[in-house]
Amino acid sequence: MTSLPPSAESATAVPPITEDDIADYLANTPDFFERHAQVLAAVQLTSPHGNRAVSLQERQAEMLREKIKGLEQRIMEMMRNGSENTVIADRLQQWSRALVAARDAATLPECIVAEAREQFIVPQAAIRLWDLASAYAAQPWAADVGADTRSFAASLATPYCGPNRGFDAVRWLEAPERAASVALLPLRDGPAAAQGPVFGLLVLASAEADRFDPAMATDFLERMAELAGAAIGRLRATP
């Protein structure tokens, strides 16, 4: 067998230079273009805003402008979200104030529903409570709730937001056929509200399919559920 000369064997063992190798070299050799300024001046790139050729400096400037534009859009979105959250927080405070101002405990469930519709501009709302003191058994919001609905409410660690999937609780609304999306808030009482037993369910509904979206944050809804549960906990039967 004829063997290759040592120089030929070495040449075949050297891997080809890749674009990544070039990029790494330039990134780790910042003074390259200082020593070869004519190369930097001769580099021509294609502008993303047309087919014209631009210098490397122009392309860098365009990239910087695009980055600044993206950051400006993010800042505007953050400011818009902050403004919306402030509005919701103000409405939540007004809603809470109405609950505190209610003198008769028996009016609290209806107050919760009415204020939710007014403050949060919810087209439809309803509430049902169970395991209450016998004095409230005749109230409409104390009407019998099926075992399946109670079990479903107890399974909710956080409010449900999403499309109306034919929930029994939706039938409590005045026009259940117009409930395209709903928010279902389980009501609990006690200091450890998230772990306490569920004794009610607040239903918010809209004809807009995206009003209560599954991807939406539920922070404010959780606060509503906690405040409502604390307010009407006094209606429960004494263990």
C-alpha positions as CSV (number, residue, x, y, z in Angstrom):
1,M,0.0,0.0,0.0
2,T,1.3,3.4,-0.9
3,S,1.3,5.8,2.1
4,L,0.7,9.5,1.9
5,P,3.6,11.8,2.7
6,P,3.5,13.2,6.3
7,S,2.5,16.6,5.0
8,A,-0.5,15.2,3.1
9,E,-1.6,13.1,6.1
10,S,-1.6,16.2,8.3
11,A,-3.6,18.2,5.8
12,T,-6.3,15.5,5.6
13,A,-6.6,15.5,9.4
14,V,-7.4,19.2,9.8
15,P,-11.2,19.9,9.9
16,P,-12.5,22.6,7.6
17,I,-13.1,26.1,9.0
18,T,-16.7,26.7,9.7
19,E,-18.8,29.9,10.0
20,D,-18.9,29.4,13.7
21,D,-15.1,29.2,13.8
22,I,-14.9,32.6,12.0
23,A,-17.6,34.1,14.3
24,D,-15.8,32.9,17.4
25,Y,-12.5,34.2,16.2
26,L,-13.9,37.7,15.4
27,A,-15.7,37.7,18.8
28,N,-12.5,36.9,20.7
29,T,-10.3,39.1,18.6
30,P,-11.9,42.6,18.8
31,D,-8.8,44.3,17.4
32,F,-9.0,42.4,14.1
33,F,-10.8,45.2,12.4
34,E,-8.4,47.8,13.8
35,R,-5.6,46.0,12.1
36,H,-7.7,45.4,8.9
37,A,-9.8,48.6,8.7
38,Q,-10.0,48.2,4.9
39,V,-12.0,45.0,5.4
40,L,-14.5,46.6,7.7
41,A,-15.0,49.4,5.3
42,A,-15.5,47.0,2.4
43,V,-18.1,44.8,4.1
44,Q,-21.5,45.1,2.4
45,L,-24.7,43.7,3.8
46,T,-28.3,43.5,2.6
47,S,-30.7,45.8,4.3
48,P,-33.8,44.0,5.8
49,H,-35.9,47.0,4.5
50,G,-35.0,46.4,0.9
51,N,-32.5,44.8,-1.5
52,R,-30.0,47.6,-1.3
53,A,-26.6,47.0,0.1
54,V,-25.5,48.8,3.3
55,S,-22.3,49.0,5.2
56,L,-21.7,47.1,8.4
57,Q,-22.1,50.2,10.4
58,E,-25.4,51.0,8.8
59,R,-26.6,47.5,9.4
60,Q,-25.6,47.7,13.1
61,A,-27.5,51.0,13.4
62,E,-30.6,49.4,11.9
63,M,-30.3,46.5,14.3
64,L,-30.0,48.9,17.2
65,R,-33.0,50.9,16.1
66,E,-35.0,47.7,15.8
67,K,-33.9,46.6,19.3
68,I,-34.9,50.1,20.7
69,K,-38.2,49.9,19.0
70,G,-38.9,46.4,20.6
71,L,-37.9,47.7,24.0
72,E,-40.2,50.7,23.6
73,Q,-43.1,48.4,22.7
74,R,-42.4,46.3,25.8
75,I,-42.3,49.4,28.0
76,M,-45.6,50.6,26.5
77,E,-47.2,47.2,27.1
78,M,-46.0,47.2,30.7
79,M,-47.4,50.7,31.2
80,R,-50.7,49.7,29.7
81,N,-50.9,46.6,31.9
82,G,-50.0,48.7,35.0
83,S,-52.7,51.2,34.2
84,E,-55.3,48.4,33.7
85,N,-54.2,46.7,37.0
86,T,-54.7,50.1,38.8
87,V,-58.2,50.4,37.4
88,I,-59.1,46.8,38.5
89,A,-57.6,47.4,41.9
90,D,-59.7,50.6,42.3
91,R,-62.8,48.6,41.3
92,L,-61.9,45.9,43.7
93,Q,-61.7,48.4,46.5
94,Q,-65.1,49.9,45.6
95,W,-66.5,46.4,45.6
96,S,-65.0,45.6,49.0
97,R,-66.2,48.9,50.4
98,A,-69.8,48.0,49.4
99,L,-69.5,44.6,51.3
100,V,-68.2,46.3,54.4
101,A,-71.0,48.9,54.3
102,A,-73.7,46.3,54.2
103,R,-75.4,46.4,57.6
104,D,-77.6,43.3,57.2
105,A,-75.7,40.1,56.7
106,A,-78.6,38.6,54.8
107,T,-78.1,41.2,52.0
108,L,-74.4,40.3,51.5
109,P,-74.9,37.6,48.8
110,E,-77.1,40.0,46.7
111,C,-74.7,42.8,47.3
112,I,-71.8,40.7,46.1
113,V,-73.6,39.9,42.8
114,A,-74.9,43.4,42.2
115,E,-71.6,45.1,42.9
116,A,-69.7,42.6,40.8
117,R,-71.9,43.4,37.8
118,E,-71.5,47.1,38.4
119,Q,-67.9,47.5,39.4
120,F,-66.4,44.9,37.0
121,I,-69.0,45.4,34.2
122,V,-70.0,41.8,34.2
123,P,-73.1,41.2,32.2
124,Q,-74.3,38.3,34.3
125,A,-73.6,37.1,37.8
126,A,-75.1,34.7,40.3
127,I,-74.3,33.1,43.7
128,R,-75.3,30.0,45.6
129,L,-74.4,29.1,49.2
130,W,-74.9,25.9,51.2
131,D,-74.3,24.7,54.7
132,L,-75.9,27.8,56.0
133,A,-77.7,28.7,59.2
134,S,-81.4,27.7,59.1
135,A,-82.4,31.3,59.3
136,Y,-81.3,31.8,55.7
137,A,-82.8,28.6,54.2
138,A,-85.6,30.4,52.4
139,Q,-83.3,32.8,50.6
140,P,-83.1,32.4,46.8
141,W,-79.2,32.2,47.0
142,A,-79.6,29.3,49.5
143,A,-81.6,27.1,47.0
144,D,-80.5,23.5,46.8
145,V,-77.3,22.8,45.0
146,G,-76.6,19.3,43.6
147,A,-73.8,17.1,45.0
148,D,-72.0,17.2,41.7
149,T,-71.8,21.0,41.8
150,R,-70.6,21.0,45.4
151,S,-68.0,18.5,44.5
152,F,-66.9,20.5,41.5
153,A,-66.6,23.7,43.5
154,A,-64.6,21.9,46.2
155,S,-62.1,20.7,43.5
156,L,-61.3,24.2,42.4
157,A,-58.1,25.4,44.1
158,T,-58.3,28.6,42.0
159,P,-61.2,30.2,40.1
160,Y,-62.1,28.6,36.8
161,C,-61.9,30.8,33.7
162,G,-62.8,29.7,30.3
163,P,-65.6,28.6,28.0
164,N,-69.0,27.5,29.3
165,R,-68.8,23.8,29.2
166,G,-72.4,23.3,30.3
167,F,-71.8,23.7,34.0
168,D,-74.9,23.3,36.2
169,A,-74.0,26.5,38.0
170,V,-74.5,28.5,34.8
171,R,-78.2,27.7,35.0
172,W,-78.4,30.0,38.0
173,L,-78.0,33.0,35.6
174,E,-80.9,34.9,34.2
175,A,-79.9,34.1,30.6
176,P,-77.6,31.0,30.7
177,E,-77.8,30.6,27.0
178,R,-75.9,33.9,26.6
179,A,-73.0,32.7,28.8
180,A,-70.2,32.1,26.3
181,S,-67.3,32.4,28.8
182,V,-67.5,32.1,32.6
183,A,-65.5,32.6,35.8
184,L,-66.4,30.3,38.7
185,L,-65.2,31.4,42.1
186,P,-65.2,28.9,45.0
187,L,-66.0,30.6,48.3
188,R,-64.3,29.5,51.5
189,D,-64.0,30.9,55.0
190,G,-61.4,31.0,57.7
191,P,-57.8,32.3,57.9
192,A,-56.5,29.4,55.7
193,A,-59.0,30.2,53.0
194,A,-57.3,28.1,50.3
195,Q,-57.5,25.0,52.5
196,G,-61.0,25.6,54.1
197,P,-64.2,23.9,53.0
198,V,-66.1,25.4,50.1
199,F,-69.6,26.6,51.0
200,G,-70.5,28.6,47.9
201,L,-69.9,29.4,44.3
202,L,-69.9,32.8,42.6
203,V,-70.6,32.7,38.9
204,L,-69.5,35.5,36.5
205,A,-70.5,35.3,32.8
206,S,-70.2,37.1,29.6
207,A,-71.5,36.7,26.0
208,E,-68.0,37.4,24.8
209,A,-66.1,34.1,24.3
210,D,-62.7,35.7,25.2
211,R,-63.9,37.7,28.3
212,F,-62.9,35.0,30.7
213,D,-59.9,33.3,28.9
214,P,-58.2,30.2,30.3
215,A,-54.9,31.9,30.0
216,M,-55.8,35.0,32.0
217,A,-54.3,35.6,35.4
218,T,-56.7,34.9,38.3
219,D,-55.0,37.1,41.0
220,F,-57.9,39.5,41.3
221,L,-60.5,36.8,41.0
222,E,-58.8,35.0,43.9
223,R,-59.0,38.1,46.0
224,M,-62.6,38.5,45.2
225,A,-63.3,35.0,46.2
226,E,-61.4,35.4,49.5
227,L,-63.1,38.6,50.4
228,A,-66.6,37.3,49.5
229,G,-66.0,34.2,51.5
230,A,-64.8,36.1,54.5
231,A,-67.8,38.5,54.3
232,I,-70.5,35.9,54.1
233,G,-68.9,33.4,56.4
234,R,-71.1,34.7,59.2
235,L,-74.1,33.1,57.4
236,R,-72.8,29.6,57.8
237,A,-74.3,27.1,60.2
238,T,-72.4,26.9,63.5
239,P,-70.5,23.5,63.6
